[in-house]
């Protein structure tokens, strides 16, 4: 998310995302759908669920740790005025 940045993630994370979502593109689509499914404001999170990557959409200021989920790896902030 910076100029000249992007692309597929490093080896271990890339392999884990491929295994969980079939491809990095499929992961990005799933994260986008989760973010778009959050009404008004909240978060789309990449979490570890039983050691495997999973996506979790939460409203407001809720975080995976407050929801009793695994540790968050990436958080995408969804704000009502951003779309």
C-alpha positions as CSV (number, residue, x, y, z in Angstrom):
1,X,0.0,0.0,0.0
2,X,2.7,2.4,-1.0
3,X,4.1,3.7,-4.2
4,X,6.1,0.9,-5.9
5,X,4.9,-1.5,-3.2
6,X,2.4,-4.4,-3.5
7,X,2.7,-7.7,-5.1
8,X,2.5,-11.1,-3.6
9,X,3.5,-11.5,0.0
10,X,6.8,-13.2,1.1
11,X,7.2,-17.0,1.0
12,X,5.6,-18.2,4.2
13,X,2.7,-15.8,4.2
14,X,2.1,-16.2,0.5
15,X,2.0,-20.0,0.8
16,X,-0.4,-19.8,3.7
17,X,-2.7,-17.5,1.8
18,X,-2.6,-19.7,-1.2
19,X,-3.5,-22.7,0.9
20,X,-6.4,-21.0,2.6
21,X,-7.8,-19.0,-0.3
22,X,-6.4,-20.8,-3.4
23,X,-4.5,-17.7,-4.5
24,X,-3.4,-14.2,-3.5
25,X,-6.0,-12.7,-5.8
26,X,-8.7,-14.8,-4.2
27,X,-7.6,-13.6,-0.8
28,X,-7.8,-10.0,-1.9
29,X,-11.3,-10.6,-3.3
30,X,-12.4,-12.2,0.0
31,X,-10.9,-9.3,2.1
32,X,-12.6,-6.8,-0.1
33,X,-16.0,-8.6,0.2
34,X,-15.6,-8.7,3.9
35,X,-14.8,-5.0,4.1
36,X,-17.7,-4.1,1.9
37,X,-20.0,-6.2,4.1
38,X,-19.3,-4.1,7.1
39,X,-22.1,-1.5,7.5
40,X,-21.1,2.1,8.1
41,X,-17.8,1.5,10.0
42,X,-15.7,-1.3,11.2
43,X,-12.8,-3.6,10.1
44,X,-12.0,-6.5,7.9
45,X,-9.3,-8.5,9.6
46,X,-6.8,-11.2,8.5
47,X,-6.6,-13.5,11.5
48,X,-5.1,-16.8,12.4
49,X,-7.8,-19.4,13.2
50,X,-6.3,-22.6,14.5
51,X,-3.0,-21.6,12.8
52,X,-4.6,-20.9,9.4
53,X,-5.4,-17.6,7.8
54,X,-9.0,-16.5,7.9
55,X,-10.9,-13.3,7.3
56,X,-13.2,-11.7,9.9
57,X,-15.4,-8.6,9.5
58,X,-16.2,-6.8,12.6
59,X,-18.3,-3.6,13.3
60,X,-17.2,-0.4,15.0
61,X,-14.0,-0.5,16.9
62,X,-14.2,-4.2,17.6
63,X,-10.9,-6.2,17.2
64,X,-10.3,-9.9,16.9
65,X,-8.9,-10.0,20.5
66,X,-12.2,-8.5,21.8
67,X,-14.2,-11.0,19.8
68,X,-12.3,-13.9,21.2
69,X,-10.6,-14.7,17.8
70,X,-7.0,-15.4,17.0
71,X,-4.3,-12.8,16.6
72,X,-4.8,-10.2,13.9
73,X,-2.2,-10.0,11.1
74,X,-3.7,-7.3,8.9
75,X,-6.6,-4.9,9.6
76,X,-8.4,-3.0,6.9
77,X,-10.3,0.0,8.3
78,X,-13.8,0.6,6.9
79,X,-15.1,4.1,7.4
80,X,-18.6,5.1,6.3
81,X,-17.4,8.2,4.5
82,X,-14.7,6.4,2.5
83,X,-17.1,4.8,0.0
